[in-house]
Protein backbone atom coordinates (compact mmCIF):
# COMPACT_ATOMS: atom_id res chain seq x y z
CA UNK A 1 0.00 0.00 0.00
CA UNK A 2 1.36 3.42 -0.88
CA UNK A 3 2.26 5.86 1.88
CA UNK A 4 -0.60 8.20 0.91
CA UNK A 5 -3.12 5.34 1.04
CA UNK A 6 -1.83 4.30 4.48
CA UNK A 7 -2.23 7.86 5.72
CA UNK A 8 -5.78 8.07 4.40
CA UNK A 9 -6.66 4.76 6.06
CA UNK A 10 -5.15 5.96 9.35
CA UNK A 11 -7.10 9.22 9.11
CA UNK A 12 -10.39 7.46 8.37
CA UNK A 13 -9.79 5.04 11.24
CA UNK A 14 -8.99 7.91 13.63
CA UNK A 15 -12.16 9.77 12.60
CA UNK A 16 -14.21 6.62 13.05
CA UNK A 17 -12.67 5.89 16.46
CA UNK A 18 -13.40 9.49 17.53
CA UNK A 19 -17.06 9.00 16.46
CA UNK A 20 -16.74 12.01 14.15
CA UNK A 21 -19.87 13.25 12.40
CA UNK A 22 -20.71 15.98 9.92
CA UNK A 23 -22.57 19.11 11.05
CA UNK A 24 -26.16 18.34 11.99
CA UNK A 25 -25.11 15.04 13.60
CA UNK A 26 -24.94 13.37 10.16
CA UNK A 27 -22.83 10.27 9.65
CA UNK A 28 -20.23 10.66 6.87
CA UNK A 29 -21.41 7.46 5.19
CA UNK A 30 -19.13 7.77 2.15
CA UNK A 31 -16.10 8.04 4.43
CA UNK A 32 -17.18 4.94 6.34
CA UNK A 33 -17.71 3.09 3.05
CA UNK A 34 -14.13 3.99 2.07
CA UNK A 35 -12.84 2.82 5.45
CA UNK A 36 -14.74 -0.46 5.11
CA UNK A 37 -13.30 -1.05 1.64
CA UNK A 38 -9.77 -0.49 2.93
CA UNK A 39 -10.40 -2.85 5.86
CA UNK A 40 -11.81 -5.50 3.51
CA UNK A 41 -8.76 -5.17 1.24
CA UNK A 42 -6.61 -5.97 4.29
CA UNK A 43 -8.78 -8.97 5.21
CA UNK A 44 -10.17 -7.27 8.33
CA UNK A 45 -13.75 -8.38 7.70
CA UNK A 46 -14.98 -8.26 11.30
CA UNK A 47 -13.79 -4.67 11.71
CA UNK A 48 -15.49 -3.69 8.45
CA UNK A 49 -18.64 -5.36 9.77
CA UNK A 50 -18.60 -3.04 12.78
CA UNK A 51 -18.21 0.08 10.64
CA UNK A 52 -21.34 -0.72 8.59
CA UNK A 53 -23.56 0.27 11.51
CA UNK A 54 -22.52 3.89 10.95
CA UNK A 55 -23.43 3.94 7.24
CA UNK A 56 -26.81 5.66 7.07
CA UNK A 57 -27.00 7.31 3.64
CA UNK A 58 -29.41 5.42 1.39
CA UNK A 59 -27.40 6.13 -1.76
CA UNK A 60 -24.21 4.81 -0.16
CA UNK A 61 -26.06 1.67 0.94
CA UNK A 62 -27.37 1.17 -2.61
CA UNK A 63 -23.86 1.61 -4.03
CA UNK A 64 -22.48 -0.91 -1.54
CA UNK A 65 -25.20 -3.44 -2.40
CA UNK A 66 -24.25 -3.23 -6.06
CA UNK A 67 -20.47 -3.46 -5.42
CA UNK A 68 -19.37 -7.09 -5.17
CA UNK A 69 -16.44 -6.12 -2.93
CA UNK A 70 -18.97 -5.62 -0.12
CA UNK A 71 -20.82 -8.93 -0.64
CA UNK A 72 -19.61 -10.40 2.69
CA UNK A 73 -20.79 -7.33 4.58
CA UNK A 74 -24.14 -7.13 2.77
CA UNK A 75 -24.88 -10.82 3.35
CA UNK A 76 -23.96 -10.63 7.04
CA UNK A 77 -26.01 -7.46 7.60
CA UNK A 78 -29.05 -7.96 5.38
CA UNK A 79 -31.36 -5.84 7.56
CA UNK A 80 -28.95 -2.89 7.38
CA UNK A 81 -29.15 -3.03 3.57
CA UNK A 82 -32.97 -3.04 3.42
CA UNK A 83 -33.24 0.12 1.33
CA UNK A 84 -36.89 0.79 2.22
CA UNK A 85 -36.12 0.61 5.93
CA UNK A 86 -33.01 2.76 5.46
CA UNK A 87 -35.07 5.37 3.63
CA UNK A 88 -37.59 5.36 6.49
CA UNK A 89 -34.77 5.79 9.03
CA UNK A 90 -33.31 8.62 6.96
CA UNK A 91 -36.68 10.35 6.62
CA UNK A 92 -37.34 10.07 10.35
CA UNK A 93 -33.94 11.49 11.23
CA UNK A 94 -34.44 14.45 8.86
CA UNK A 95 -37.84 15.46 10.23
CA UNK A 96 -37.77 18.61 12.31
CA UNK A 97 -37.93 17.90 15.99
CA UNK A 98 -40.58 19.77 17.95
CA UNK A 99 -39.18 22.56 20.04
CA UNK A 100 -39.23 22.02 23.75
CA UNK A 101 -41.92 24.30 25.10
CA UNK A 102 -41.87 24.93 28.77
CA UNK A 103 -45.27 25.43 30.26
CA UNK A 104 -45.50 28.07 32.92
CA UNK A 105 -46.47 26.72 36.30
CA UNK A 106 -49.12 29.39 36.73
CA UNK A 107 -51.15 28.54 33.64
CA UNK A 108 -53.64 25.98 34.95
CA UNK A 109 -56.49 27.21 32.81
CA UNK A 110 -57.63 30.11 34.94
Secondary structure by P-SEA (a helix, b strand, c coil): ccaaaaaaaaaaaaaaaacccccccccaaaaaaaaaaaaaaacaaaaaaaaccccccaaaaaaaaacccaaaaaaacccccaaaaaaaaaaaaacccccbbbbbcccccc
